[in-house]
């Protein structure tokens, strides 16, 4: 089973750590961000690096771009895959993707298999939502979450909708995301495209559409 390390320099990652920890051995590692917006020299303690590279999959919620880049540069050839959950600007994203084993998704609930064994094992449980829905007498009898968003939103939605009418279920699934404390928009403050919370809602709506089609 893959081992996961979640790395942060601020307020994000704890909920993901709790959720992913239910399926995989997961470490939560905090780094100190440089004091300025830009830093000529970014230092990461060696003991922290050793802890991080003991994982197969590294998920970063680091907000400071220089710290993100320094970490990726130091560990990319020592881990199987890196998922950058917080990034600013397409130029910076392309720079990260250039390492080859780095993913910088628009939204953490949009991860899908890419052919890397460790990454695929991880996203078999966490990433783009996959659910199964049982319907009886036009009501939702049961919802099984086969793949959950890393933050746990899919399970939240499923629990809220069991026992409700099946009519407009996908739409209501999307709306329920608005009641979950999704942090996607805050993670991407510098993005000017589709609101990340709206994207998360649409992804969940589509997941429930597929589930009803596959009944």
N, C-alpha and C positions, 0 to 999 in steps of 0.2 A: 504494500500500500504506500502511496506517495506521502511524503511529509511536506507540510506547507509552513512557510514563514510569512507573517504579515508585518510589514515595516511601516512605521509612521513617524512624523515629526510634529504631530498636532492632535486635533480632536477626532480624527477619523480612523476607523479600523476595528474598534472594540466590538461592535455589534457583528461585523463580519467574522471576527475571530471566534466569537461565541457560537455563531451559526455553523461555520465550517468545522469547528472543533467537535461537532456531533458526529462527523463522518470520518475526519482525518486527524492524525496527530498534527497539532498546529501550535506554533510559537508566536507570541506577540512581542515585537521588539520595537522599542522607542529610541529614536535618534534625536540628538539636539540639532536644531536647525541653525545655520549661520545667522549672525545677528543682523546683517544687512540684506537687502534685496539681491545684490550680486556679491559673490565672494570669489576672490582670486584663488584662495586655497581652502578647500573643504576637507576637514579631517573627520574620519570615521574610526572609532576605536577598534583595534584589531580583534578584541574579544567579541565585539558585535559582529564583525565580518565573519568570524569563525562560526558564530551561532547561526547567522543567516545562510551561509553556504552549506550548512548541514542539511538544509531542506532541498527538496526536488523542485518545488514550485515556490516562487517568491512573489508576493503581492505587495506593491508599494502604494501607500496613501500619503506619500511625502508631498507637501505643498511647495517646498522650496525647490525651484528647478535645478539649481547648481548641485544641491544635495542628491536629487534624483539622478542626475547625469553621472555624478561621481560614484554613486552606489552601483548603477547599472554597469559602468565601465569596469569597476573592480570585480564584480561577481558574475558577469554574463557567461564567462567560460568555465564557471565552476558549478553552475546549477543547470537544470534541464530547461526551465522556462521562467520568464519574468512577466508578470502582468502589472502594468502601470495604470493604477486606477485614478490618478490625478495628474493632469498635464495641461499645459497652456500653449495653445497655438499650433497650427499644422506644421510649421517649420520644426518646432521642438519635437513634435510627435514623429515626424519623418526621420529625425536624427536618432530617436530611440529605436524605431523600427529597423534602422540600418544595422543594428547588432545581430539581427537574424533570429534570435530566440526571444524576442520581446514583442508583447502585444500591448497596445494602448487603445482599448476599446472606447467607443463613444459612450457606452454605458456598460456597467458591469453585468447587467442582466441580458447582455447580448453576446455572450461567449459561446462558441461552438467548437466542435472538434477540428483539429488542424493537422492530424497525422503524427504528432509527437506523442509517444506512449504515455508519458507522465502527465502532459497537459490533457490528453484525452481521458485519462482516468479521473483527473480532477473534474473536468467539465461533464463527465457522466453523471455527476451529482450536483454541480453548481454551474450556473450560466444561464443560457436562454431557457426560460421556463418550459417544462413539459409536464402536463397533467393528464390524468384520466378521470372522467366524470361518469358516475352511475346515476341514471335517472329512473324514477319510479313515480307514476301518476303525475307527470309534469312537474315534479319537484326534484331537487338535487338530493339524492340519497347519500352519496359519498363522493369525495374528491381525493384522489391519491396524487401526491406531488412526487413525480419521478425525477425531475431536475428542478432545483430551487434557485432563485436568484441568490447571489452570495450574501446579501443583507438579510434574507429571511422573509422578504415581502410576499413571495409566492405562498408560503405556508400561512401567513397572516390572511391573505385573500381567501385561500381555501377554507380555513376555519370559519371565516365570516359568512361564506356562501352556502355551506352545507345546511340543508333543510329549507332553502329558499326556492321560489319558483324558477323553473328553467328558462322561462321567457326572458329574453334580453340578457342572458347570463354573461356573454363576453363583454358587453358594454358595462355591466355592473362590476365585473372583475376589474376593468380599467379604472372605473370610478373609485373602487375600494383602495387602489394604490394611492389616491390622493389623501386617504386617511392614515396611511402608513407614513412614519417619519422618514421618507426617502430623502437622502442627502445628495442625490445625483446632481441637482442644479448647483448646489453650493460647491461641489467638487470642481465644477467647470464654470466658474464665474466669468471667465474670459471668452466663453463660447457665444457666438451670435446666431447659431443655428437653432433647430428645434429644441425647445425647453427639454432638459433631460428628464424631468419628472413626467412630462407628457410622453416622451419616448418610452419610458418604463411602463406607463399606462397602456400605450399602444401595443407593446410587446406582450403584456399579460392578456390583453383583449384577444390578440391573435392566438395565444396559447389555448385559451378556452374555446375559441372558434374551432381550432383543430381537434380538440378533445371531443366536441360534440359531433364533428364530421366523422370521427373514427369510431363512433359507438356502433 
